[in-house]
């Protein structure tokens, strides 16, 4: 299972798109998604630690994967390497 943290901010169209994409991919891949607002202490600390330039920030297993518009192709490629598919146990 892949642990994903998405760092978001209010009124961010790219954040909404990233959350929608993660929701769709969760039907195909085993993942746990945690949303953290950049207006929270935890969000500010994570953004500072990873040098986040703008939202949304995507952390995979605690490491910065991307920020800004999330690339579905890039994320699928990364998730497929782990072969963590939702139907693997079926």
Kinemage of the C-alpha trace (Angstrom):
@kinemage 1
@onewidth
@group {chain A} dominant
@subgroup {mainchain}
@vectorlist {calphas} color= white
{ca unk a 1} P 0.000 0.000 0.000
{ca unk a 2} L 1.250 3.460 -0.899
{ca unk a 3} L 0.842 6.262 1.624
{ca unk a 4} L 0.072 9.548 -0.104
{ca unk a 5} L -0.176 12.957 1.524
{ca unk a 6} L -1.711 15.792 -0.456
{ca unk a 7} L -0.982 19.314 0.753
{ca unk a 8} L -3.827 21.614 -0.253
{ca unk a 9} L -5.022 25.168 0.080
{ca unk a 10} L -8.435 26.779 -0.219
{ca unk a 11} L -9.662 27.963 -3.621
{ca unk a 12} L -7.077 25.869 -5.474
{ca unk a 13} L -8.397 24.366 -8.716
{ca unk a 14} L -5.289 22.175 -9.091
{ca unk a 15} L -5.908 20.813 -5.578
{ca unk a 16} L -9.455 19.799 -6.512
{ca unk a 17} L -8.180 18.126 -9.699
{ca unk a 18} L -5.465 16.269 -7.755
{ca unk a 19} L -7.963 15.032 -5.151
{ca unk a 20} L -10.300 13.836 -7.914
{ca unk a 21} L -7.430 12.020 -9.636
{ca unk a 22} L -6.349 10.358 -6.394
{ca unk a 23} L -9.943 9.246 -5.763
{ca unk a 24} L -10.096 7.632 -9.200
{ca unk a 25} L -6.702 5.950 -8.824
{ca unk a 26} L -7.687 4.600 -5.406
{ca unk a 27} L -10.103 2.320 -7.269
{ca unk a 28} L -7.146 0.770 -9.117
{ca unk a 29} L -4.229 0.947 -6.672
{ca unk a 30} L -3.846 0.212 -2.978
{ca unk a 31} L -3.247 3.599 -1.414
{ca unk a 32} L -4.028 5.556 1.675
{ca unk a 33} L -4.530 9.265 1.042
{ca unk a 34} L -4.252 11.896 3.741
{ca unk a 35} L -5.124 15.524 3.011
{ca unk a 36} L -3.313 18.230 4.958
{ca unk a 37} L -4.159 21.911 4.578
{ca unk a 38} L -1.271 24.291 4.052
{ca unk a 39} L -2.988 26.604 6.535
{ca unk a 40} L -2.341 24.125 9.388
{ca unk a 41} L 0.792 23.764 11.510
{ca unk a 42} L 1.406 20.291 10.090
{ca unk a 43} L 0.896 21.557 6.531
{ca unk a 44} L 3.284 24.487 6.985
{ca unk a 45} L 5.945 22.205 8.506
{ca unk a 46} L 5.664 19.672 5.684
{ca unk a 47} L 5.793 22.423 3.037
{ca unk a 48} L 8.896 23.967 4.617
{ca unk a 49} L 10.621 20.590 5.054
{ca unk a 50} L 10.098 19.639 1.406
{ca unk a 51} L 10.564 23.062 -0.186
{ca unk a 52} L 7.031 23.097 -1.537
{ca unk a 53} L 6.693 25.972 -3.990
{ca unk a 54} L 2.912 25.883 -4.485
{ca unk a 55} L -0.105 23.644 -3.994
{ca unk a 56} L -0.967 20.933 -4.355
{ca unk a 57} L 2.018 19.133 -2.941
{ca unk a 58} L 2.099 15.362 -3.251
{ca unk a 59} L 4.180 13.269 -0.863
{ca unk a 60} L 4.607 9.551 -1.526
{ca unk a 61} L 5.776 7.621 1.520
{ca unk a 62} L 6.830 10.944 3.036
{ca unk a 63} L 8.976 12.042 0.071
{ca unk a 64} L 8.076 14.921 -2.237
{ca unk a 65} L 6.712 13.531 -5.506
{ca unk a 66} L 5.379 16.697 -7.108
{ca unk a 67} L 3.820 20.090 -6.615
{ca unk a 68} L 1.476 22.061 -8.793
{ca unk a 69} L -0.613 20.255 -11.381
{ca unk a 70} L -0.411 16.500 -10.721
{ca unk a 71} L 0.593 14.368 -13.716
{ca unk a 72} L -1.628 11.294 -13.943
{ca unk a 73} L 0.856 9.558 -16.254
{ca unk a 74} L 3.792 10.124 -13.908
{ca unk a 75} L 1.819 8.991 -10.850
{ca unk a 76} L 0.461 5.884 -12.609
{ca unk a 77} L 3.994 4.963 -13.679
{ca unk a 78} L 5.206 5.257 -10.088
{ca unk a 79} L 2.270 3.315 -8.616
{ca unk a 80} L 2.569 0.572 -11.250
{ca unk a 81} L 6.199 -0.050 -10.257
{ca unk a 82} L 4.952 -1.064 -6.817
{ca unk a 83} L 2.311 -3.304 -8.417
{ca unk a 84} L -0.046 -2.327 -5.581
{ca unk a 85} L -3.328 -2.793 -7.396
{ca unk a 86} L -6.685 -2.780 -5.668
{ca unk a 87} L -7.700 -6.090 -7.283
{ca unk a 88} L -4.445 -7.927 -6.494
{ca unk a 89} L -6.151 -9.910 -3.746
{ca unk a 90} L -9.243 -10.725 -5.814
